[in-house]
Amino acid sequence: MRKPPLPLDETARLLSLQSLRLLDTPSEERFDRITRMAQRLFGVEICLISLVDTNRQWFKSKQGLGVCETSREISFCGHTILGDEVFVVGDASSDPRFSDNPLVNSEPFIRFYAGCPVRGPGGHHIGTLCLIDGQPKGLSLEDQDTLRDLAAMVEDELKLVAEVTKDDLTQIANRRGFNVIAGQMLSLCRRTGANAELLFFDLNGFKQVNDSLGHQAGDSLLQHFAKLLMKCFRTADVVARIGGDEFVVLLTATDGTSNKAMMRLEKFAKKECCEILQKLAWSVGKIQFDPAHHRTVEDLLADADTRMYEDKARSQKTGT
């Protein structure tokens, strides 16, 4: 077994990793969303965001694997961080570098591995986004580009760790966080041909709640609606508050998912009604992502916003 050598920038690399203060922290949806997407796109058993520490590799996000870390000496990711390119092992059992590796000859019985280095602050390789499977596989150049795109999404999330990307009141993504995540997801949709859909919500009568009951009541209403959105949509969907009483949900690989989620949302809004209002009402605009028309996230938001106001006008006209 060939142990991975230390990178030339090892000291600076470890300082960069430690500055993020991510080691041994709980899982986060922002990272889990990426590994779920990668696992689904590539059809592999395991997908990990691995942070390579001094003597271990620790998994900030993991799909299909029960352990949280393994020794750096036996890690595949320790090799991946040595270069800039995607590191691919088609069949570890026949590769002299890994054929006697404990991770190959016992759980999880690695055969296929593909890892893309992930850069932290300063550009140092602090970890990887990697794919693992128990069957030998290959990875085409196009798929390697897709893996790089996903690794770039991880890097963007790392850049935002120290920035304000979460709405303090509702604890979901704010506009800045949404724009970054949505931008990466739409780029991936362009490359892979996956479909996406945006829902743009505006709470009806919110100003009257603030005016008549006070801002504390309005804040409670916003928190309640954010919780309903998180409950009704998939964990892979991006839910954000982008304005005072404006919320958005970006869905990929929809196939009717948004319609089912909207039905759940309406059901829960009636069943678990906020104490402030007897009826929680909203207007919503729904728009399908069109790569030819929506060149930016703002283009998609603008079209969904227009649809939302059309829905609001219909509601006011009919009195519903």
C-alpha positions, 0 to 999 in steps of 0.5 A: 500500500502506498501512503499519501505523501505530505503536500509541499504546502502542508503547514499552510494547508492545515492552517487554512483548514483549521481557520474554517472551524468545521472539523467535528461540527454537525452535518449541515444541509448546505453540504449534504445537499451537494453530496446527495445530488452527486450520489444521485447524478453518478449512481454511486454507493457513497459520496463524501466531502472529506476534510484532510486533517493532520492524521485523519480524513474527516467527513463533513458530509457523507452519503452511504457511509456510517463512519465519520473519519478514517486514518489519513494513511489509508485514505484515497483523498490524501492522494487527491489533494496532491494535485489539481485534477480529478483523481480516478481509480477505476478498480482499486483491487488491481491497482498496486497503490491500493490493492492491499489497502484496508478500505479495499479488502474490508468495509467499505470494499472500495473498487471505484474512487473518484475525487476532486480536490476542494480548496479552502481560503487561500487556495490550499487543498483542504479536502475533496468531494469524492465518489466511491463504489463497490464495483469497478467503474470509469469516469468520462471527461464530461463526468469529471467536469460535472464533478469539478462543478460540484466541487466548486459548489463545495468551495463556494459554501466554504467561502460563505462559512464566515459570511452572513448567508443565513437569515437571522429571523427564520434560520433559512438562507438569505438572498446572498446565500440563495444567489450563490447556491442557486447560481451553482445549481443552475450551472449544473442544470445547464451542463447536465440537462436537468430541469429546475423550477422556481417558486416565488412566494409573497405573504398576503396581508403581511403589512396589515399584521405588522400595522395592527398587531406589531412587528413581533407578530409579523416576525412570528408569522415569517418564522411560521411560514419558513418552517412550513416551507422546510417541512413541505419541500424536499431536503435537496430543494433550496428554501430562502427568504429573499425579502421582507415577506418574500420567500423562494424555493428552487427545485431540481429534477422536479417531475411534478414534485412542486405540485405535490409539495404545494398540496402539502403546504396548503394542507399544513397551512390549514392544519397547523395554522399560525396563531396570529391568523386564522388563515395563512394566505400567500401568492405564488409565481412558478417558473420553469428554468429555461437556460436560453432565457434565464442567463442569471439567477436574477433573470429567473427571480424576475420572471417568477416575481412577475408570475407571483404578482399575476397570481396576487392580482387574480386573488384580489379580483376573485376575493380569494 
